[in-house]
Amino acid sequence: MRKILFTLFFIPVIFNAQQTVAQDPEIINYVSQVSTDSLKSHINSLVSFGTRHTMSSTTDPKRGIGAARKWVLKKFNDYAKNAGGRMEVFLQNQTIQPDGKRIDRPTNLGNAIVIIHGTNPNDKRLFMMSGHLDSRVSDVMNNKDNAPGANDDGSGVAALIESARILSKSKFPASIVLVAFSGEEQGLLGSKMLAEKAANEGWQLEALLNNDMISNNLSSDTHLTNTHQLRVFSEGLPQYELDKKAQDIRKFGLENDGEPRQLARYIKEIGERYVDHLQVKLIYRNDRFLRGGDHTPFVEKGFSAVRLTEFNENFNHQHQDIRKENGVQYGDLPEFMDFDYFKKNVGVNIAVLANLAKSPSKPENVKIEVSKLTNFTDLSWEKPKSGEITGYYILMRETDASVWQKKIFTKENTIKLPYSKDNYFFAVQAINASGNESLIVLPKIK
């Protein structure tokens, strides 16, 4: 009888999530195009503006954040020529007034944005990647001295520019948004401005990959190097309307399953699939202690957003005046960047963005049956709103596991599994013919 049940309820394609999955040749090609020479060129150009402090000049043609913004927009427009009219480049800006905190004069705040529009006009999904353009020295209000910001966060902006170069020729169903924020060091001002716009206008923003410092390998304290791990910080509980969701979270044990946490797991699987010799390390926090990042305003608005950052931080080379003390060079300078490590981290972003934008949308109305006492698990779902599908993956993990451990492929819209729902978490994602998986959907109670 057990053998009959196994044959009846299981589709033959069952595998551990960690084992090799077929790669999409198109994504392999995009990742292979990431160039250390291009990244070095982008970083040197960003550093050449002297300072990119949020309150630096917006009129000087060669120095300050205004000149840097114009250069980033020009790079985006140059690559837009490859896109057949599908790349939209613009500056989102407004003048902000002194806030009694880190803005002491009227300041022109601007986010440099490019949208690579999808080919399916009925697919409204947006997948965003970001970094911050502004830089600083030891005194956060010092907008005069050189603040090269090579790694913090020239690395994030250079990653955006390289992604725009490589993905400009892509033709994905869904849209990709690349944003160079201003005002991060002054209180996440640019990201707050865009998060407010996205919420007010009802953007279908399904994922944000915020890249902030992704090119340093050396710890300033332990002097250890790490070129094989990339951290992804993610929120486990929703910051948005937590009080309304808390009861179900407690009841069903979902403290580790907020949407940003699911996105982090997705980044780990796809990033490690396409980038060799790199482990995506999940960090179960929204961000580091005493620090903040541009993903946070989006998390607070209910969007799925995470922070990607290097494993080691070197505090001699961030938020520092350029100087030498006791033979130690301080300052965020290009010579302290590891461009091979940087290249791998950019590859992760490109692979994840491409896989998401090529994928079908998420399965709809995913449900789990809990009204009967049984050692089986019954799941059901409906077809995604957009995208051609070849089937679905049922994801499984034990309740104490950090990542999904098993995938089960089916072409049906229901499945009965000989595993107890008390002992596992389950989820569903759609998949298309080229193997691109949708984001992960946890079931609701039937």
N, C-alpha and C positions, 0 to 999 in steps of 0.2 A: 504493500500500500504506500509506503514512504516513497518508493521509487516512482510510482505512478504520479503521486503528488508533485514530486520534483520535476518530472517531465511536463506535467500539465501547466504548472504555474511559472516555470522559468523559461525565458528565451535563452538559447544556447550561448549568446555573447555575454559572458560574465567575467569580469576581471578586476583586479585590484587597481585602485585609482593611481597607485604609484608606478605601475608598469607602463612600458612604452605604448603610446597611442600614436596612430598614424599622423604625420605632420602634413599640413597644408603647404604645397610647394610655393604658392604665392606668398605666404607669410615667411617661409624660409628665405625667399628672395629679398623681401623687404628688410629683414633683420640683417642679412649679409651685406646690405648696402651702407650700414652705419660705418662711418669713417672717422678714425682718430684725427686725420688731417683736417677734415671739415670741422670737427669739434674744437680743435686747437685754434683754427681760424676764427670761429665764432667767439670763443673766449677772449682772444686777443683783441678783437674788435670791441667787445663789451668793456674790457678793461681800459681801452684807449680813451673812453669818455671821462676819465679822471675820477669823477664821483657820479653815482646814480642815486644819490640821496633824494628822497621824495620831495624835499623842499629846496633842492638845487635848481639851477636855471632851467627854464623851459624855452628860452629864446636864444641862448648861445648855440651857434650851429655846430660846435665841436665838443662842448663840455656840458655835462649835466644830464639829468634824466630826460629832458625834452629832446635833446639830440639822440640819446639812446633809444627812446621810443620811436622816433622817426626812422632810425636805422632798422629796428626790428620790423616795423610796418613795411619798409622797403624790401626787406628780405622776404617777408610773406608775399608781397605783391610780385616779386620776381618769380617765386615758385608757383604763384597762381597762374602764370602763363602756361603752365603744363596741364592745367586742370580743365580746359575746355569750358571755362565760364562757371565752374562749380565751386570755386573758392572765393569766399566773400571776406574781405579784409576791412577792418574799421577800428576806430579808437573810441572806446566808451569813456567819456570823461565828464567831470563836473568840478566846479570850484568849491572847495570845502573851507570852512571858517575855523579860526583857532578854537581848540577844544579844551584848553587848560591842561592838556596832558602832553602829547608829543607833536602837536601842530600849533605853532605859535604865530602864524601869519596866514593870510588867505593863500591857498595852495591849489594849483591845478592838478587834480588827480586823474590819471588816465590808465586804462587797461588796453593793451594792444591785443587784438583778438582776430583770429582767422577761423572761419567755419568752412570745412570741406563738406559741402552738401552731398547727401546721399542720392542715389539714383532712383530710389522709390519714393515718389511724392506722397504716398500714403503712409510711409514709415516715418513717424515723428520723433524717433529715439535720437538722443544726443549722448555722445560719450566724450568726456572732457579730459584734457591733460593740462596741467598748469605748472608754472614756476613764478618766482617774483623777480621783477626787474630792479627794484631799488636795492641800494647797498648802504652800509654805515661803517663808522669807526667806533672807537671806545665810547665817545659821547654821542648818544643817539640823536642829539639835536645839532650836531656839527655837520653842516651842509657845505662847508668850504674845503676842508682837507681832502686829499685823495682817498677814496674808498673804493678800491678796485673790485671787490665783491666777486672774485673769480669763481670760487666754489659756492659762496653764499650770496646770491643764488644765481651767479652766472651759469653754473652748471645746469640748473633747471631751465633757464631761458635758452641756452645753447641746445639742450635736448629738444625743446619745442621747435626751434629753427631747423634742426636736423630732421625731426619728424615731419615737419612741413615739406622739406625738400624731398624726402623719400615717399611720403604718402600722397603727394600732389597728383600723381598719375593714377591713383587708386580709383576704383569704381565700386564702392560699397553701397549696399542698400540704405544703411543708416548713416547719420552724419557724425563727423568728428569735429570737436571744438578745441582749439589751442589758445591758451590765454597766458600772457605775461602780465601779471598783476603789478600795480604800484602800491606803495603804502604799507607793505607787509611789516617792515621794521617799526613803523609808527602806530601799529595797532590793527593790522589785518584790514586796512581801510579799503583797498581795492577789491579784495575778495568779498567783503561785506556789501560793497556796492553792487557787485555782479550777482551775489546770492540773492539779494533783495529783488533785483530785476528778474531773475529766473523764477523766483517764487511768485512774484506779482503777475508775471506773464504766463504762468502755467507751463513752463518748459518741461518737456518729458526727458529730463536729465537723469539718466539711469546709473551713471558712474562717473566719478571724478578721481583721477590719479594726480595728486599734487606732489611734485618733485621739488624737494628743498634740500640741497647739499647732497649730491650723488656721485662725487668724484674723489673724495679723500679716503685714503686707506690706513692712515697712521693715527693711533691714539696718542694724544698729547700727554697723558698721565702714565699709561703702562708701556708706551713705546712699541706696542704690538701692531702688526699690520694685518689687515683682513681684506683680501680682494676676491673672496668667494662667497660673501653673504651680502644681501640687500635687505634692509629692514622695511617692513610694511606695518605702520601703526594703524589700528582700526578700533572703532568704538563697538563694544559688545552690546550695550543697551542703547536704545534710541534716546537721544537727547530731546527729540521733538515729541511732545505730547506723551512723555513717559508715564504720567499719572493715569492716562486713559488705557495704557497697554500693560501696566504693571501686573494686574491680576492674572491675565493669561500667561505672561512671561513666567511668573512664579508657578502657576498651576501646571504648566507643561515643561518646565525646566529649560527655558529658552534664553537664559542669561548670557549665553555665549553665541547667540545666533542673530544678532542685529544685522541689518543689511550691509553696513560697512564691513562687518566681520566676514560675511559671505563673499563680498567683493574681494577681500584680502585672500581668502582661500582660492578664489578664481584666479587671481593674479599669480599666486604661488604655482598652481597647476600649469597655467599657460606659459608663464615666464620660464619655468624650469623645462618645459617641453621644447622650447625653441632656443634657449640660450645655454650653451655648454658651460660647465665648471662654475655654476652659480647656484646658490641656494637662496630662495626667498624665505626670509625668516619672519614669521608672524609675531608681532609684538601686541600683546593684549592690553593696549592703552590707546586712547585717542591721540596722544602726543607725549613728548618727553616731559620730565618734571621741570616746572618753572618756565616752560617754553610754549610757543604756539605756532600754528601753521595755517596757511590759507584754505585748507580743507575744512577747518572748524566752522566757519560761518555757514557752509553748506550743510554740514551735519546738523547744525542747530536749526536749519530750515527743513529738515526731514529728508535731505538728499543722501544718497550713498556715496561717501567720500572718504578717502584714505590718504595717508602721507607715506611716500616712498623716500627713504633716506639711507645714506651710507651706514655701515655697521659701526664704524669708529668715528668719533668726532675729535677734531684737533682744535682745542680752544685757543691755541696760539695764533690760529689762522682764521678766526671768525670774530667779528665785533672788536677788532683791534686796530689801534693806530699803527701805521707802518713805522717800525723802528727796530733797533738792535739793542738788546740788553743782556749783559753777561754772555755774549757770544750767541745768543738766540735771536733768530730773525722772527719778528712778529708781523702780522698783516696777511690779508687774504689774497695771496699772489698766485699767479698761474703755475709757478715752478713747484708748488706743493700739491698739484693735482696729479692723479694717476689716470691717464687717458685710456689705458686698456681696460681698467675697471669701469671707468666712466662709460666706455663703449658698450660694455655688457649691460649696464643698467639702462641705457637708452634702448637697447635691443628688447629688454623686458617690456618697456612701455609700448613700443611699436607692435610687438607681438600681441599684447593684450588688446590694444586699441583695434588692430586689424581683425582679430578673432571676434571681438564684440560687434564691430560694425558689419561684419560679414554674416553674423549669426542670425537665426530667426529670433523673433521676439519671444518673451517668456511664455511658457504654458499658462493658460488661464484657469481660474477656479480650481486650483489644486486642493484636494480634500483627502482626509484620512478618516476612516471609520473607527469610532471608539465606543460605540453603543453596545458592543457585545464582548463578553469575556471569551477571548480566544488567543491562541499563541500565533496566529497568523496576523499579517498586516495587510489591509486592503486600502489601496490608493486609487484615486480617480482624478482626471484633469480634462481640460478642453484644449482644443487646438490654439496655437498662438494667433494673434491678430495679424501678424505680417511675417512673410518669409516662407520659402518652400522648405518642407521638412522631410527627412527620411525616417524619423522616429524620435524616440525620447530616451534619455538616461534616467534611471532611478538611482539616486545616490544614497549610500548608507554609511553610517559611522557609529561606533559605540559611543555611549554618552560621555565617556571621559577622553575621547579621541579629539585631537585638535584639527585634523583634516579629514575629508571624506576618504573612506577606505576602500569602497567597492562601488563599481558602476555596473548596472544591469541594463542592457539595451532591449527595447521593445518597440513595436510599431503600433501597439494598441493604446487605448486611452484609459485602461484600467489594468491593475495587476494585483495579484494575491501572492504574498511572499510568506514563506515558512519561517519568518523571523518575528519575534515578539516586539511590538511597538513600545513595550516597557523598557527594552534593553538597547534600543537603537534610535538614532535620529534618521529621518528620511527626507529626501527632497527630489525635485524633478526638474530637468532642463531639456529643452528641445535641441535637436541637432539636424544639420543639413547635409547635403551630399558631399561637401568638401570637408566635413568633420568639424565645423565651427559650432561650438556650443553656446546656447543662450546663457544668460545669468541664471542663478539658482533660485528656485522657489520652494520654500518650506510649505507643507500642507497646513490648511486650517481644518478645524473640526467639522466633520460632515453632519 
